[in-house]
Amino acid sequence: MATAACPECAAEIELDADSVMVGEIIDCPDCGVELEVVNTHPLTLELAPEEEEDWGE
């Protein structure tokens, strides 16, 4: 298991670094914000990018 701090609320998040993939989106269990796994060794999390509507373009 690996731990990383939520960049929004600083909660410690514990994940199995071998079972998550870079680019995977997870939810912070404390504040609920969506986080993106940007590295697995060491485990690094960033706020997930906001998806913009393309309105069919």
PDB file of N, CA, C and O in Angstrom:
ATOM      1  N   MET A   1       0.844  -1.188   0.000  1.00  0.00           N
ATOM      2  CA  MET A   1       0.000   0.000   0.000  1.00  0.00           C
ATOM      3  C   MET A   1       0.885   1.245   0.000  1.00  0.00           C
ATOM      4  O   MET A   1       1.981   1.272   0.559  1.00  0.00           O
ATOM      5  N   ALA A   2       0.351   2.265  -0.652  1.00  0.00           N
ATOM      6  CA  ALA A   2       1.050   3.545  -0.711  1.00  0.00           C
ATOM      7  C   ALA A   2       0.081   4.632  -0.265  1.00  0.00           C
ATOM      8  O   ALA A   2      -1.136   4.481  -0.374  1.00  0.00           O
ATOM      9  N   THR A   3       0.632   5.718   0.234  1.00  0.00           N
ATOM     10  CA  THR A   3      -0.212   6.826   0.674  1.00  0.00           C
ATOM     11  C   THR A   3       0.183   8.108  -0.052  1.00  0.00           C
ATOM     12  O   THR A   3       1.336   8.305  -0.436  1.00  0.00           O
ATOM     13  N   ALA A   4      -0.814   8.969  -0.223  1.00  0.00           N
ATOM     14  CA  ALA A   4      -0.590  10.293  -0.797  1.00  0.00           C
ATOM     15  C   ALA A   4      -1.600  11.232  -0.166  1.00  0.00           C
ATOM     16  O   ALA A   4      -2.660  10.804   0.293  1.00  0.00           O
ATOM     17  N   ALA A   5      -1.269  12.506  -0.145  1.00  0.00           N
ATOM     18  CA  ALA A   5      -2.172  13.497   0.440  1.00  0.00           C
ATOM     19  C   ALA A   5      -3.087  14.056  -0.636  1.00  0.00           C
ATOM     20  O   ALA A   5      -2.661  14.304  -1.764  1.00  0.00           O
ATOM     21  N   CYS A   6      -4.351  14.252  -0.276  1.00  0.00           N
ATOM     22  CA  CYS A   6      -5.306  14.901  -1.174  1.00  0.00           C
ATOM     23  C   CYS A   6      -4.869  16.358  -1.336  1.00  0.00           C
ATOM     24  O   CYS A   6      -4.668  17.050  -0.339  1.00  0.00           O
ATOM     25  N   PRO A   7      -4.718  16.833  -2.574  1.00  0.00           N
ATOM     26  CA  PRO A   7      -4.296  18.235  -2.758  1.00  0.00           C
ATOM     27  C   PRO A   7      -5.375  19.244  -2.371  1.00  0.00           C
ATOM     28  O   PRO A   7      -5.083  20.433  -2.243  1.00  0.00           O
ATOM     29  N   GLU A   8      -6.606  18.798  -2.184  1.00  0.00           N
ATOM     30  CA  GLU A   8      -7.704  19.695  -1.820  1.00  0.00           C
ATOM     31  C   GLU A   8      -7.849  19.842  -0.308  1.00  0.00           C
ATOM     32  O   GLU A   8      -7.948  20.958   0.202  1.00  0.00           O
ATOM     33  N   CYS A   9      -7.861  18.707   0.419  1.00  0.00           N
ATOM     34  CA  CYS A   9      -8.135  18.765   1.859  1.00  0.00           C
ATOM     35  C   CYS A   9      -7.002  18.195   2.721  1.00  0.00           C
ATOM     36  O   CYS A   9      -7.098  18.205   3.948  1.00  0.00           O
ATOM     37  N   ALA A  10      -5.946  17.703   2.098  1.00  0.00           N
ATOM     38  CA  ALA A  10      -4.768  17.155   2.766  1.00  0.00           C
ATOM     39  C   ALA A  10      -5.026  15.830   3.488  1.00  0.00           C
ATOM     40  O   ALA A  10      -4.198  15.392   4.287  1.00  0.00           O
ATOM     41  N   ALA A  11      -6.161  15.193   3.214  1.00  0.00           N
ATOM     42  CA  ALA A  11      -6.434  13.881   3.808  1.00  0.00           C
ATOM     43  C   ALA A  11      -5.434  12.870   3.272  1.00  0.00           C
ATOM     44  O   ALA A  11      -5.029  12.937   2.112  1.00  0.00           O
ATOM     45  N   GLU A  12      -5.044  11.942   4.117  1.00  0.00           N
ATOM     46  CA  GLU A  12      -4.130  10.890   3.684  1.00  0.00           C
ATOM     47  C   GLU A  12      -4.940   9.790   3.011  1.00  0.00           C
ATOM     48  O   GLU A  12      -5.849   9.217   3.612  1.00  0.00           O
ATOM     49  N   ILE A  13      -4.599   9.501   1.754  1.00  0.00           N
ATOM     50  CA  ILE A  13      -5.314   8.494   0.971  1.00  0.00           C
ATOM     51  C   ILE A  13      -4.391   7.308   0.771  1.00  0.00           C
ATOM     52  O   ILE A  13      -3.252   7.465   0.331  1.00  0.00           O
ATOM     53  N   GLU A  14      -4.886   6.119   1.096  1.00  0.00           N
ATOM     54  CA  GLU A  14      -4.093   4.904   0.971  1.00  0.00           C
ATOM     55  C   GLU A  14      -4.640   4.074  -0.181  1.00  0.00           C
ATOM     56  O   GLU A  14      -5.821   3.728  -0.209  1.00  0.00           O
ATOM     57  N   LEU A  15      -3.766   3.762  -1.129  1.00  0.00           N
ATOM     58  CA  LEU A  15      -4.139   2.963  -2.296  1.00  0.00           C
ATOM     59  C   LEU A  15      -3.092   1.892  -2.534  1.00  0.00           C
ATOM     60  O   LEU A  15      -1.939   2.040  -2.129  1.00  0.00           O
ATOM     61  N   ASP A  16      -3.492   0.817  -3.188  1.00  0.00           N
ATOM     62  CA  ASP A  16      -2.548  -0.198  -3.628  1.00  0.00           C
ATOM     63  C   ASP A  16      -1.946   0.313  -4.933  1.00  0.00           C
ATOM     64  O   ASP A  16      -2.602   0.277  -5.974  1.00  0.00           O
ATOM     65  N   ALA A  17      -0.708   0.787  -4.884  1.00  0.00           N
ATOM     66  CA  ALA A  17      -0.073   1.407  -6.047  1.00  0.00           C
ATOM     67  C   ALA A  17       0.039   0.441  -7.218  1.00  0.00           C
ATOM     68  O   ALA A  17       0.167   0.878  -8.362  1.00  0.00           O
ATOM     69  N   ASP A  18      -0.007  -0.861  -6.958  1.00  0.00           N
ATOM     70  CA  ASP A  18       0.091  -1.839  -8.039  1.00  0.00           C
ATOM     71  C   ASP A  18      -1.256  -2.101  -8.704  1.00  0.00           C
ATOM     72  O   ASP A  18      -1.302  -2.722  -9.766  1.00  0.00           O
ATOM     73  N   SER A  19      -2.357  -1.639  -8.100  1.00  0.00           N
ATOM     74  CA  SER A  19      -3.674  -1.902  -8.688  1.00  0.00           C
ATOM     75  C   SER A  19      -4.294  -0.659  -9.329  1.00  0.00           C
ATOM     76  O   SER A  19      -5.353  -0.758  -9.950  1.00  0.00           O
ATOM     77  N   VAL A  20      -3.658   0.507  -9.192  1.00  0.00           N
ATOM     78  CA  VAL A  20      -4.152   1.719  -9.862  1.00  0.00           C
ATOM     79  C   VAL A  20      -3.230   2.044 -11.030  1.00  0.00           C
ATOM     80  O   VAL A  20      -2.057   1.672 -11.036  1.00  0.00           O
ATOM     81  N   MET A  21      -3.779   2.743 -12.014  1.00  0.00           N
ATOM     82  CA  MET A  21      -3.006   3.106 -13.196  1.00  0.00           C
ATOM     83  C   MET A  21      -2.891   4.620 -13.297  1.00  0.00           C
ATOM     84  O   MET A  21      -3.772   5.349 -12.841  1.00  0.00           O
ATOM     85  N   VAL A  22      -1.812   5.086 -13.891  1.00  0.00           N
ATOM     86  CA  VAL A  22      -1.646   6.509 -14.158  1.00  0.00           C
ATOM     87  C   VAL A  22      -2.808   6.945 -15.043  1.00  0.00           C
ATOM     88  O   VAL A  22      -3.129   6.279 -16.028  1.00  0.00           O
ATOM     89  N   GLY A  23      -3.429   8.048 -14.696  1.00  0.00           N
ATOM     90  CA  GLY A  23      -4.572   8.561 -15.438  1.00  0.00           C
ATOM     91  C   GLY A  23      -5.906   8.149 -14.850  1.00  0.00           C
ATOM     92  O   GLY A  23      -6.950   8.664 -15.251  1.00  0.00           O
ATOM     93  N   GLU A  24      -5.882   7.209 -13.889  1.00  0.00           N
ATOM     94  CA  GLU A  24      -7.122   6.758 -13.258  1.00  0.00           C
ATOM     95  C   GLU A  24      -7.685   7.863 -12.373  1.00  0.00           C
ATOM     96  O   GLU A  24      -6.936   8.591 -11.721  1.00  0.00           O
ATOM     97  N   ILE A  25      -9.006   7.983 -12.356  1.00  0.00           N
ATOM     98  CA  ILE A  25      -9.686   8.987 -11.534  1.00  0.00           C
ATOM     99  C   ILE A  25     -10.250   8.295 -10.296  1.00  0.00           C
ATOM    100  O   ILE A  25     -10.940   7.281 -10.400  1.00  0.00           O
ATOM    101  N   ILE A  26      -9.952   8.851  -9.134  1.00  0.00           N
ATOM    102  CA  ILE A  26     -10.488   8.332  -7.875  1.00  0.00           C
ATOM    103  C   ILE A  26     -11.162   9.477  -7.132  1.00  0.00           C
ATOM    104  O   ILE A  26     -10.950  10.646  -7.456  1.00  0.00           O
ATOM    105  N   ASP A  27     -11.968   9.142  -6.141  1.00  0.00           N
ATOM    106  CA  ASP A  27     -12.608  10.151  -5.297  1.00  0.00           C
ATOM    107  C   ASP A  27     -11.926  10.175  -3.942  1.00  0.00           C
ATOM    108  O   ASP A  27     -11.607   9.126  -3.382  1.00  0.00           O
ATOM    109  N   CYS A  28     -11.699  11.381  -3.410  1.00  0.00           N
ATOM    110  CA  CYS A  28     -11.172  11.506  -2.067  1.00  0.00           C
ATOM    111  C   CYS A  28     -12.251  11.046  -1.095  1.00  0.00           C
ATOM    112  O   CYS A  28     -13.379  11.533  -1.161  1.00  0.00           O
ATOM    113  N   PRO A  29     -11.932  10.118  -0.194  1.00  0.00           N
ATOM    114  CA  PRO A  29     -12.947   9.638   0.749  1.00  0.00           C
ATOM    115  C   PRO A  29     -13.367  10.693   1.779  1.00  0.00           C
ATOM    116  O   PRO A  29     -14.428  10.561   2.389  1.00  0.00           O
ATOM    117  N   ASP A  30     -12.560  11.732   1.982  1.00  0.00           N
ATOM    118  CA  ASP A  30     -12.894  12.762   2.970  1.00  0.00           C
ATOM    119  C   ASP A  30     -13.712  13.906   2.373  1.00  0.00           C
ATOM    120  O   ASP A  30     -14.779  14.240   2.889  1.00  0.00           O
ATOM    121  N   CYS A  31     -13.212  14.516   1.274  1.00  0.00           N
ATOM    122  CA  CYS A  31     -13.896  15.697   0.738  1.00  0.00           C
ATOM    123  C   CYS A  31     -14.678  15.406  -0.538  1.00  0.00           C
ATOM    124  O   CYS A  31     -15.479  16.238  -0.962  1.00  0.00           O
ATOM    125  N   GLY A  32     -14.468  14.243  -1.163  1.00  0.00           N
ATOM    126  CA  GLY A  32     -15.242  13.847  -2.325  1.00  0.00           C
ATOM    127  C   GLY A  32     -14.762  14.398  -3.656  1.00  0.00           C
ATOM    128  O   GLY A  32     -15.363  14.107  -4.690  1.00  0.00           O
ATOM    129  N   VAL A  33     -13.690  15.190  -3.657  1.00  0.00           N
ATOM    130  CA  VAL A  33     -13.188  15.757  -4.902  1.00  0.00           C
ATOM    131  C   VAL A  33     -12.603  14.640  -5.774  1.00  0.00           C
ATOM    132  O   VAL A  33     -12.085  13.648  -5.260  1.00  0.00           O
ATOM    133  N   GLU A  34     -12.691  14.811  -7.097  1.00  0.00           N
ATOM    134  CA  GLU A  34     -12.117  13.828  -8.011  1.00  0.00           C
ATOM    135  C   GLU A  34     -10.625  14.094  -8.166  1.00  0.00           C
ATOM    136  O   GLU A  34     -10.195  15.228  -8.377  1.00  0.00           O
ATOM    137  N   LEU A  35      -9.849  13.024  -8.056  1.00  0.00           N
ATOM    138  CA  LEU A  35      -8.399  13.119  -8.148  1.00  0.00           C
ATOM    139  C   LEU A  35      -7.894  12.217  -9.260  1.00  0.00           C
ATOM    140  O   LEU A  35      -8.467  11.161  -9.526  1.00  0.00           O
ATOM    141  N   GLU A  36      -6.817  12.643  -9.909  1.00  0.00           N
ATOM    142  CA  GLU A  36      -6.197  11.845 -10.960  1.00  0.00           C
ATOM    143  C   GLU A  36      -4.872  11.295 -10.446  1.00  0.00           C
ATOM    144  O   GLU A  36      -4.085  12.020  -9.839  1.00  0.00           O
ATOM    145  N   VAL A  37      -4.633  10.016 -10.691  1.00  0.00           N
ATOM    146  CA  VAL A  37      -3.349   9.399 -10.347  1.00  0.00           C
ATOM    147  C   VAL A  37      -2.355   9.831 -11.422  1.00  0.00           C
ATOM    148  O   VAL A  37      -2.506   9.468 -12.588  1.00  0.00           O
ATOM    149  N   VAL A  38      -1.336  10.608 -11.033  1.00  0.00           N
ATOM    150  CA  VAL A  38      -0.348  11.083 -12.002  1.00  0.00           C
ATOM    151  C   VAL A  38       0.956  10.298 -11.926  1.00  0.00           C
ATOM    152  O   VAL A  38       1.786  10.387 -12.831  1.00  0.00           O
ATOM    153  N   ASN A  39       1.143   9.529 -10.854  1.00  0.00           N
ATOM    154  CA  ASN A  39       2.319   8.677 -10.722  1.00  0.00           C
ATOM    155  C   ASN A  39       1.978   7.588  -9.710  1.00  0.00           C
ATOM    156  O   ASN A  39       1.220   7.821  -8.769  1.00  0.00           O
ATOM    157  N   THR A  40       2.543   6.398  -9.909  1.00  0.00           N
ATOM    158  CA  THR A  40       2.263   5.313  -8.964  1.00  0.00           C
ATOM    159  C   THR A  40       3.438   5.007  -8.054  1.00  0.00           C
ATOM    160  O   THR A  40       3.236   4.462  -6.969  1.00  0.00           O
ATOM    161  N   HIS A  41       4.648   5.334  -8.452  1.00  0.00           N
ATOM    162  CA  HIS A  41       5.831   5.085  -7.620  1.00  0.00           C
ATOM    163  C   HIS A  41       6.713   6.311  -7.644  1.00  0.00           C
ATOM    164  O   HIS A  41       7.538   6.395  -8.554  1.00  0.00           O
ATOM    165  N   PRO A  42       6.628   7.263  -6.747  1.00  0.00           N
ATOM    166  CA  PRO A  42       5.734   7.275  -5.588  1.00  0.00           C
ATOM    167  C   PRO A  42       4.316   7.665  -5.991  1.00  0.00           C
ATOM    168  O   PRO A  42       4.109   8.304  -7.023  1.00  0.00           O
ATOM    169  N   LEU A  43       3.356   7.281  -5.180  1.00  0.00           N
ATOM    170  CA  LEU A  43       1.958   7.606  -5.445  1.00  0.00           C
ATOM    171  C   LEU A  43       1.779   9.121  -5.386  1.00  0.00           C
ATOM    172  O   LEU A  43       2.064   9.751  -4.368  1.00  0.00           O
ATOM    173  N   THR A  44       1.306   9.692  -6.480  1.00  0.00           N
ATOM    174  CA  THR A  44       1.096  11.134  -6.574  1.00  0.00           C
ATOM    175  C   THR A  44      -0.289  11.393  -7.137  1.00  0.00           C
ATOM    176  O   THR A  44      -0.675  10.811  -8.151  1.00  0.00           O
ATOM    177  N   LEU A  45      -1.038  12.274  -6.473  1.00  0.00           N
ATOM    178  CA  LEU A  45      -2.392  12.612  -6.886  1.00  0.00           C
ATOM    179  C   LEU A  45      -2.492  14.100  -7.174  1.00  0.00           C
ATOM    180  O   LEU A  45      -1.864  14.913  -6.494  1.00  0.00           O
ATOM    181  N   GLU A  46      -3.291  14.464  -8.194  1.00  0.00           N
ATOM    182  CA  GLU A  46      -3.587  15.859  -8.503  1.00  0.00           C
ATOM    183  C   GLU A  46      -5.084  15.984  -8.709  1.00  0.00           C
ATOM    184  O   GLU A  46      -5.767  14.989  -8.949  1.00  0.00           O
ATOM    185  N   LEU A  47      -5.596  17.205  -8.617  1.00  0.00           N
ATOM    186  CA  LEU A  47      -7.010  17.429  -8.909  1.00  0.00           C
ATOM    187  C   LEU A  47      -7.284  16.994 -10.343  1.00  0.00           C
ATOM    188  O   LEU A  47      -6.523  17.327 -11.251  1.00  0.00           O
ATOM    189  N   ALA A  48      -8.357  16.259 -10.545  1.00  0.00           N
ATOM    190  CA  ALA A  48      -8.713  15.795 -11.883  1.00  0.00           C
ATOM    191  C   ALA A  48      -9.117  16.985 -12.732  1.00  0.00           C
ATOM    192  O   ALA A  48      -9.771  17.906 -12.244  1.00  0.00           O
ATOM    193  N   PRO A  49      -8.728  16.970 -14.011  1.00  0.00           N
ATOM    194  CA  PRO A  49      -9.132  18.086 -14.888  1.00  0.00           C
ATOM    195  C   PRO A  49     -10.636  18.085 -15.093  1.00  0.00           C
ATOM    196  O   PRO A  49     -11.264  17.029 -15.172  1.00  0.00           O
ATOM    197  N   GLU A  50     -11.202  19.270 -15.176  1.00  0.00           N
ATOM    198  CA  GLU A  50     -12.638  19.403 -15.428  1.00  0.00           C
ATOM    199  C   GLU A  50     -12.923  19.011 -16.863  1.00  0.00           C
ATOM    200  O   GLU A  50     -12.244  19.467 -17.783  1.00  0.00           O
ATOM    201  N   GLU A  51     -13.934  18.158 -17.061  1.00  0.00           N
ATOM    202  CA  GLU A  51     -14.329  17.815 -18.415  1.00  0.00           C
ATOM    203  C   GLU A  51     -15.222  18.908 -18.964  1.00  0.00           C
ATOM    204  O   GLU A  51     -16.204  19.308 -18.340  1.00  0.00           O
ATOM    205  N   GLU A  52     -14.860  19.383 -20.144  1.00  0.00           N
ATOM    206  CA  GLU A  52     -15.658  20.436 -20.764  1.00  0.00           C
ATOM    207  C   GLU A  52     -16.627  19.826 -21.750  1.00  0.00           C
ATOM    208  O   GLU A  52     -16.305  18.853 -22.432  1.00  0.00           O
ATOM    209  N   GLU A  53     -17.811  20.398 -21.824  1.00  0.00           N
ATOM    210  CA  GLU A  53     -18.823  19.945 -22.776  1.00  0.00           C
ATOM    211  C   GLU A  53     -18.396  20.368 -24.179  1.00  0.00           C
ATOM    212  O   GLU A  53     -17.956  21.499 -24.385  1.00  0.00           O
ATOM    213  N   ASP A  54     -18.529  19.454 -25.145  1.00  0.00           N
ATOM    214  CA  ASP A  54     -18.213  19.831 -26.510  1.00  0.00           C
ATOM    215  C   ASP A  54     -19.462  20.195 -27.303  1.00  0.00           C
ATOM    216  O   ASP A  54     -19.366  20.662 -28.438  1.00  0.00           O
ATOM    217  N   TRP A  55     -20.630  19.983 -26.709  1.00  0.00           N
ATOM    218  CA  TRP A  55     -21.915  20.335 -27.306  1.00  0.00           C
ATOM    219  C   TRP A  55     -22.044  19.834 -28.735  1.00  0.00           C
ATOM    220  O   TRP A  55     -22.620  20.503 -29.593  1.00  0.00           O
ATOM    221  N   GLY A  56     -21.493  18.632 -28.983  1.00  0.00           N
ATOM    222  CA  GLY A  56     -21.668  17.991 -30.276  1.00  0.00           C
ATOM    223  C   GLY A  56     -20.794  18.534 -31.388  1.00  0.00           C
ATOM    224  O   GLY A  56     -21.010  18.229 -32.561  1.00  0.00           O
ATOM    225  N   GLU A  57     -19.814  19.333 -31.024  1.00  0.00           N
ATOM    226  CA  GLU A  57     -18.930  19.918 -32.052  1.00  0.00           C
ATOM    227  C   GLU A  57     -17.911  18.916 -32.496  1.00  0.00           C
ATOM    228  O   GLU A  57     -17.081  19.219 -33.353  1.00  0.00           O
TER     229      GLU A  57
END
